[in-house]
Amino acid sequence: MSVSIGIVGLPNVGKSTLFNALTNNDILAANYPFATIEPNTGVVPVPDERLQKLADLYGSQKLLPATVEFVDIAGLVAGASQGEGLGNKFLANIRQCSAIAHVVRAFEDDGVLRHDDTKVDPKSDIEIINTELILADIQTIEHRLPRLQKEAKARPEAREQASYLESLLRHLQAGTPLSALPSVDEAAIADLHLLTAKPVIYVFNVDEHGLTDTARQDELRGLVAPARALFASAKLEEELKGLSNNDARELLESYGVSETGLMQLIHAAYDTLGLQSYLTAGPKEVRAWTIHQGWTAPQAAGVIHTDFERGFIAAQVVDYDDLVAAGSEAAARAAGNIRTEGKTYVMQPGDVVEFRFNV
C-alpha cells in the first residue's frame, strides 16, 4: 500500500530545503515566496537493516524496501482558501496525501525572509495554515450539503449523512479541525477528502541549538499537542545529504541527535497512520510490505496481489529474530520456529511470511 506525506507550510519556512534533504533531491529552494509552484514528488525507501541480513541469509538478488512518497506543496498564505497566493490549487494537492507534515519555522535568521517580514512566530504561523485548511473544508462541506439535503426527502441515508456533515460543519465553524475530534466516521467523508481530517505531524525547523534545547521543544510541543511534534534542522539535513551512513551518524552525534529528520518523520508517519511492515524473503528478492496494524494474514497477502487474498489458504510465518538466530530457513524449521497460520492470524511487525493460496 502507498504512503504519501504532503509537506506544507508558509513560504520560506524551509519546506523545499527539507524536501531536498529527505529525498536526496535538488529542487529549487529559494529565499522568496512561491519558489515552489508545482508540487515536487520524491519516493524514499524506508531504511530497514533487516533486509540486508535476510538477503545475506537467502542469497537474494534484489532488496526492495517499503517506500514513502513525499510531496513538497507550494507555500500557503493567509487567504489561500479564497484563492490568495496560488490558493486552492495548492490545497487540492494535499487532498490525495495520507498525512500532512506541517513545517513550522522556529529559527532566527535575518538572511531568510519571513513571509510577512515580521518576527518569527510559530504560533501565528500554525494558526494561519490551520485556518486555511479549516476554511477549505467548510467550503467543501457547504458545497455538498445542498444536494444531500435535497436527496434527504427521499433517501433516509442521505438524511443521516447530511446531519453528520452539518455536525462536522459546526465544529469547523468553531475553529476545530476534524483531526482534533475524538472520532470521525471516515467512511462517511471518504469522497470529500477533507483536509483537517488528515493526520498532521508538525516538523519544527530549528537551528543547531534548537535540536537539543528541551525547554524550547517543550514550549513548541505545547502549541500543537496532542499532535505529534518533531524537531529537525533543514540546514543540518542538507549537510547529511550524500554522506555515508557512518559519516552521517558521526555528524548527527556531534549535534547531539540520534536520528535523521527522515527517520523521525517515517517513524512518526507509521505511528500516526497505524502502519507496520512485514517481510518476504527468497533467492529472487527480499521485500518489505506496508500494511495497517491489526490486519489479518489474508489482508496482508492482498497487498502483494488481490488474488493472494481471494485464494488465501495459509501463511508460513517465522519471526525475523528467530530466523536470523537460526541462520537459515531450514534450521528455523528444524527448531520448530516456522508455524502455519490461518485466516484469522493478525500480522506482527517482525513476521517473515510465505503465503499459500489457490489461483
Backbone torsions as a table, in degrees:
resi	resn	phi	psi	omega
1	MET	NA	149.4	-175.5
2	SER	-89.7	145.2	176.4
3	VAL	-124.5	121.8	180.0
4	SER	-126.7	137.6	-178.7
5	ILE	-123.5	120.8	177.3
6	GLY	-87.9	124.4	179.2
7	ILE	-93.4	113.7	-176.1
8	VAL	-123.4	166.9	177.4
9	GLY	160.0	175.7	176.3
10	LEU	-71.5	164.6	175.6
11	PRO	-61.2	146.7	172.3
12	ASN	65.7	32.7	175.6
13	VAL	-102.2	-3.7	178.9
14	GLY	103.5	14.5	-177.8
15	LYS	-60.1	-51.7	-175.5
16	SER	-69.1	-34.9	175.5
17	THR	-63.2	-43.1	178.7
18	LEU	-65.8	-41.5	178.3
19	PHE	-59.6	-45.6	179.0
20	ASN	-58.0	-42.3	-178.6
21	ALA	-69.2	-42.2	-178.5
22	LEU	-64.8	-38.2	-172.8
23	THR	-105.3	3.5	-177.5
24	ASN	55.5	44.4	-174.5
25	ASN	-110.4	177.7	-179.0
26	ASP	-139.7	47.0	177.0
27	ILE	-74.3	164.4	-179.6
28	LEU	-63.5	126.2	175.4
29	ALA	-127.1	92.0	-170.7
30	ALA	-113.0	160.4	-176.9
31	ASN	-90.9	55.9	173.6
32	TYR	-158.4	155.3	-176.4
33	PRO	-61.4	147.1	174.2
34	PHE	62.7	35.1	171.3
35	ALA	-63.3	-29.2	174.6
36	THR	-98.3	121.6	179.6
37	ILE	-104.6	-56.7	174.7
38	GLU	-94.8	150.6	178.7
39	PRO	-66.3	135.5	176.2
40	ASN	-99.5	137.4	-174.9
41	THR	-120.0	137.1	175.5
42	GLY	-137.8	130.9	178.1
43	VAL	-100.2	123.2	-171.9
44	VAL	-116.3	130.0	174.9
45	PRO	-69.4	141.2	177.2
46	VAL	-82.2	114.8	-179.2
47	PRO	-57.3	130.1	-177.4
48	ASP	-151.9	102.0	-176.8
49	GLU	-63.9	-19.9	-178.4
50	ARG	-64.6	-29.9	-175.1
51	LEU	-62.6	-45.1	-178.9
52	GLN	-66.3	-38.1	179.5
53	LYS	-64.8	-39.6	177.7
54	LEU	-69.7	-37.8	178.6
55	ALA	-62.2	-39.7	177.7
56	ASP	-65.7	-38.4	-177.5
57	LEU	-69.3	-39.5	-176.3
58	TYR	-96.2	-9.9	-173.8
59	GLY	66.8	39.0	-173.1
60	SER	-70.9	144.7	180.0
61	GLN	-79.0	-31.7	-175.1
62	LYS	-135.0	149.5	171.4
63	LEU	-116.1	125.8	-178.4
64	LEU	-125.2	95.2	179.5
65	PRO	-73.5	163.2	168.6
66	ALA	-64.9	159.1	-178.4
67	THR	-130.4	155.8	172.9
68	VAL	-127.4	134.7	177.4
69	GLU	-97.7	125.9	174.7
70	PHE	-104.8	136.6	179.2
71	VAL	-122.8	115.0	179.7
72	ASP	-86.6	108.0	-173.9
73	ILE	-100.2	135.3	-174.4
74	ALA	-53.7	149.7	-175.1
75	GLY	-58.4	131.3	175.6
76	LEU	-85.6	155.8	175.6
77	VAL	-133.9	165.5	174.1
78	ALA	-57.1	132.3	-178.1
79	GLY	92.0	5.6	-179.0
80	ALA	-59.1	-37.7	-179.2
81	SER	-65.1	-19.9	177.8
82	GLN	-101.5	6.4	176.5
83	GLY	103.0	2.7	178.4
84	GLU	-67.1	154.9	-174.7
85	GLY	64.9	-124.9	170.5
86	LEU	-107.6	7.9	163.9
87	GLY	51.0	-130.8	-172.5
88	ASN	-61.8	-22.5	177.5
89	LYS	-60.6	-40.0	178.7
90	PHE	-68.6	-46.3	-177.6
91	LEU	-60.6	-36.2	179.8
92	ALA	-62.2	-31.0	-178.9
93	ASN	-69.0	-22.5	-179.2
94	ILE	-79.0	-26.2	-169.3
95	ARG	-61.2	-28.3	-176.4
96	GLN	-90.7	-0.8	-177.8
97	CYS	-84.6	151.0	178.6
98	SER	-73.3	-36.8	-177.8
99	ALA	-149.5	166.9	-179.4
100	ILE	-117.4	130.3	170.2
101	ALA	-103.7	109.3	-176.4
102	HIS	-94.3	107.6	-179.1
103	VAL	-85.1	126.2	-176.9
104	VAL	-122.4	129.4	178.8
105	ARG	-72.7	126.4	177.9
106	ALA	-135.3	30.0	178.6
107	PHE	-127.3	152.8	176.7
108	GLU	-101.0	130.9	176.5
109	ASP	-161.4	106.8	-178.0
110	ASP	-63.5	-19.3	-179.3
111	GLY	-81.6	-10.1	179.1
112	VAL	-111.7	116.9	-177.6
113	LEU	-64.7	140.8	169.3
114	ARG	-88.4	156.8	-173.5
115	HIS	-58.6	-28.9	-179.3
116	ASP	-123.9	17.3	176.0
117	ASP	62.1	23.5	176.0
118	THR	-109.0	-177.1	-177.0
119	LYS	-68.3	157.8	178.5
120	VAL	-65.2	126.5	-175.3
121	ASP	-144.6	86.9	-177.5
122	PRO	-56.1	-40.6	-178.1
123	LYS	-61.0	-46.4	179.2
124	SER	-64.1	-42.1	-179.2
125	ASP	-61.9	-42.9	179.2
126	ILE	-62.4	-43.2	-178.5
127	GLU	-63.9	-36.8	179.7
128	ILE	-62.8	-49.0	-179.1
129	ILE	-63.9	-47.1	-178.2
130	ASN	-61.7	-38.0	178.9
131	THR	-63.4	-42.5	179.9
132	GLU	-65.5	-38.6	178.5
133	LEU	-67.4	-40.4	177.9
134	ILE	-63.2	-46.4	-179.5
135	LEU	-62.1	-36.9	178.3
136	ALA	-65.9	-39.1	178.6
137	ASP	-69.0	-37.2	176.6
138	ILE	-59.6	-44.4	178.5
139	GLN	-60.8	-43.0	-178.4
140	THR	-61.9	-45.9	-178.7
141	ILE	-69.0	-41.8	180.0
142	GLU	-64.4	-28.2	176.9
143	HIS	-72.3	-34.3	-177.1
144	ARG	-82.6	-33.4	-171.1
145	LEU	-58.2	-44.2	-177.5
146	PRO	-56.2	-39.6	179.4
147	ARG	-66.5	-43.3	179.5
148	LEU	-65.9	-39.6	179.8
149	GLN	-64.8	-33.4	176.7
150	LYS	-70.3	-43.2	-179.8
151	GLU	-69.8	-23.4	-175.9
152	ALA	-61.0	-24.1	179.6
153	LYS	-65.9	-27.3	-176.9
154	ALA	-112.2	-23.1	-175.1
155	ARG	-122.7	114.9	179.4
156	PRO	-58.7	-36.0	-178.8
157	GLU	-66.5	-32.5	176.6
158	ALA	-68.0	-35.0	177.8
159	ARG	-64.3	-41.7	179.5
160	GLU	-65.9	-42.3	-179.4
161	GLN	-66.6	-40.8	178.6
162	ALA	-61.7	-42.0	179.5
163	SER	-62.7	-40.2	-179.3
164	TYR	-67.6	-43.9	179.0
165	LEU	-63.8	-35.5	177.3
166	GLU	-62.9	-37.5	178.7
167	SER	-68.3	-39.1	177.0
168	LEU	-65.6	-38.4	180.0
169	LEU	-61.0	-39.4	179.7
170	ARG	-63.3	-40.4	177.4
171	HIS	-63.2	-44.1	-179.4
172	LEU	-64.0	-42.5	179.9
173	GLN	-64.8	-23.8	176.4
174	ALA	-85.9	0.3	177.3
175	GLY	89.8	16.5	-178.4
176	THR	-101.8	116.7	175.0
177	PRO	-66.8	149.1	-175.3
178	LEU	-64.8	-26.8	178.4
179	SER	-66.7	-16.1	179.5
180	ALA	-87.5	-8.0	179.2
181	LEU	-76.2	153.0	179.8
182	PRO	-57.5	-36.2	177.7
183	SER	-158.6	154.2	177.3
184	VAL	-134.9	135.9	177.2
185	ASP	-76.3	93.5	-174.5
186	GLU	-62.3	-34.6	-179.7
187	ALA	-64.2	-35.9	-176.5
188	ALA	-71.7	-23.3	-176.8
189	ILE	-117.4	9.4	-172.5
190	ALA	-54.8	-43.6	-174.9
191	ASP	-80.8	-6.2	179.0
192	LEU	-87.1	-21.9	179.6
193	HIS	51.4	51.1	-177.5
194	LEU	-67.5	132.9	-171.4
195	LEU	-70.0	-42.6	-175.4
196	THR	-78.3	-5.2	175.0
197	ALA	-83.6	-13.0	-178.8
198	LYS	-77.3	143.3	175.3
199	PRO	-61.3	141.4	-179.6
200	VAL	-119.7	132.4	172.5
201	ILE	-115.2	122.8	-179.3
202	TYR	-90.4	126.3	178.6
203	VAL	-112.9	104.9	179.4
204	PHE	-84.1	119.1	178.8
205	ASN	-84.5	104.5	-174.1
206	VAL	-110.3	168.5	173.2
207	ASP	-84.6	-177.2	-175.6
208	GLU	-60.1	-39.1	179.4
209	HIS	-65.8	-36.7	-177.2
210	GLY	-66.2	-17.2	179.6
211	LEU	-65.9	-25.8	-178.2
212	THR	-123.9	7.1	-179.6
213	ASP	-84.3	89.3	-174.0
214	THR	-64.6	-34.2	179.3
215	ALA	-64.6	-43.8	178.5
216	ARG	-66.4	-40.1	178.8
217	GLN	-62.9	-41.2	177.7
218	ASP	-62.9	-37.7	177.9
219	GLU	-63.1	-43.7	-179.4
220	LEU	-70.0	-38.9	176.6
221	ARG	-57.1	-39.1	-178.7
222	GLY	-62.0	-22.8	179.1
223	LEU	-72.2	-24.5	-171.1
224	VAL	-123.7	-4.6	-179.1
225	ALA	-54.1	141.5	8.3
226	PRO	-90.4	11.0	179.2
227	ALA	-65.1	159.0	-179.2
228	ARG	-75.1	136.3	178.1
229	ALA	-123.5	133.2	176.7
230	LEU	-120.6	158.1	-179.8
231	PHE	-129.3	120.0	-178.0
232	ALA	-142.3	154.5	175.0
233	SER	-109.8	112.2	179.5
234	ALA	-58.4	-33.9	179.3
235	LYS	-64.1	-45.5	178.8
236	LEU	-66.4	-42.1	-179.9
237	GLU	-59.9	-35.4	178.1
238	GLU	-66.1	-37.6	178.6
239	GLU	-66.6	-31.1	-178.1
240	LEU	-73.3	-19.9	-175.9
241	LYS	-58.5	126.5	175.4
242	GLY	85.6	-7.1	178.6
243	LEU	-76.9	153.3	173.3
244	SER	-68.0	163.5	-179.2
245	ASN	-57.6	-42.6	-178.8
246	ASN	-66.1	-44.9	179.8
247	ASP	-64.6	-40.2	179.1
248	ALA	-64.1	-41.5	179.6
249	ARG	-62.6	-42.1	179.6
250	GLU	-64.9	-41.3	179.8
251	LEU	-65.2	-43.1	178.2
252	LEU	-60.1	-46.0	-178.6
253	GLU	-62.0	-32.4	179.7
254	SER	-66.6	-21.6	177.2
255	TYR	-99.9	3.0	179.4
256	GLY	76.6	26.2	-177.2
257	VAL	-118.2	141.3	-176.9
258	SER	-100.5	-24.6	-176.1
259	GLU	-129.4	146.5	173.2
260	THR	-68.9	162.5	175.2
261	GLY	-60.4	-35.0	179.0
262	LEU	-60.5	-49.7	-178.7
263	MET	-65.1	-40.0	177.4
264	GLN	-58.7	-45.8	-175.5
265	LEU	-69.9	-39.1	178.1
266	ILE	-64.6	-46.6	178.6
267	HIS	-60.6	-43.4	-179.8
268	ALA	-64.4	-39.9	179.5
269	ALA	-64.5	-45.8	179.0
270	TYR	-61.4	-43.6	179.4
271	ASP	-65.1	-46.1	-176.1
272	THR	-66.0	-38.1	-178.3
273	LEU	-89.1	-3.4	179.7
274	GLY	68.1	46.9	-176.4
275	LEU	-111.5	161.0	172.1
276	GLN	-153.6	172.0	178.6
277	SER	-121.1	150.0	166.6
278	TYR	-125.0	169.3	-171.0
279	LEU	-123.0	146.4	167.3
280	THR	-122.7	147.8	-174.9
281	ALA	-148.3	145.3	177.2
282	GLY	-175.5	-179.7	-179.0
283	PRO	-61.1	-33.1	-178.4
284	LYS	-75.0	-45.4	-176.6
285	GLU	-159.3	156.2	167.7
286	VAL	-115.9	134.1	-173.4
287	ARG	-144.5	144.2	173.4
288	ALA	-104.1	135.0	-178.6
289	TRP	-119.6	133.7	-179.2
290	THR	-92.8	131.2	177.9
291	ILE	-139.6	170.8	174.1
292	HIS	-80.2	143.1	172.7
293	GLN	-59.0	138.6	179.4
294	GLY	91.4	-4.3	178.6
295	TRP	-70.2	147.3	178.0
296	THR	-84.9	169.6	-179.6
297	ALA	-57.8	-45.2	178.0
298	PRO	-60.7	-39.1	178.2
299	GLN	-64.2	-41.1	178.2
300	ALA	-64.0	-39.5	178.2
301	ALA	-63.3	-33.3	-179.5
302	GLY	-65.8	-20.6	176.8
303	VAL	-68.8	-32.1	177.2
304	ILE	-72.6	-49.7	177.4
305	HIS	-162.5	139.8	-178.5
306	THR	-60.3	-29.5	178.0
307	ASP	-63.5	-30.5	179.8
308	PHE	-65.2	-36.7	179.6
309	GLU	-74.3	-43.8	-178.7
310	ARG	-63.9	-39.9	-176.0
311	GLY	-101.3	19.1	-174.6
312	PHE	-56.9	130.8	174.4
313	ILE	-110.1	-55.0	-177.9
314	ALA	-162.8	169.7	176.3
315	ALA	-126.9	130.5	171.9
316	GLN	-90.9	116.5	-170.6
317	VAL	-123.4	136.1	171.9
318	VAL	-137.0	140.6	176.8
319	ASP	-71.6	137.7	-176.9
320	TYR	-53.8	-46.7	-177.4
321	ASP	-63.3	-40.1	178.0
322	ASP	-65.0	-39.0	-178.9
323	LEU	-66.3	-45.8	-179.5
324	VAL	-66.0	-40.3	179.2
325	ALA	-64.3	-35.3	180.0
326	ALA	-71.8	-32.7	176.9
327	GLY	95.1	-13.5	177.0
328	SER	-166.7	161.6	178.2
329	GLU	-64.9	-39.3	-179.9
330	ALA	-62.6	-42.0	179.7
331	ALA	-68.0	-37.4	177.8
332	ALA	-65.5	-37.8	177.8
333	ARG	-66.6	-42.7	-179.9
334	ALA	-63.2	-31.0	179.9
335	ALA	-83.6	-1.1	179.1
336	GLY	77.8	20.8	-177.6
337	ASN	-89.9	-10.6	177.2
338	ILE	-97.8	124.9	-175.1
339	ARG	-124.2	157.7	177.4
340	THR	-100.3	124.7	-179.6
341	GLU	-117.4	149.2	-177.1
342	GLY	-102.6	-160.2	-170.9
343	LYS	-67.9	-21.9	-176.7
344	THR	-94.1	-1.5	-177.1
345	TYR	-65.7	131.7	177.9
346	VAL	-94.8	124.3	-174.8
347	MET	-65.5	144.8	178.6
348	GLN	-115.6	153.6	-174.5
349	PRO	-60.1	-28.2	-177.6
350	GLY	-93.7	10.9	-175.6
351	ASP	-72.3	131.1	166.7
352	VAL	-108.8	121.7	-164.0
353	VAL	-128.3	144.9	166.0
354	GLU	-125.9	122.0	-177.5
355	PHE	-91.7	142.8	173.1
356	ARG	-114.4	133.5	-173.8
357	PHE	-154.5	160.3	172.8
358	ASN	-98.1	138.2	177.0
359	VAL	-79.6	NA	NA
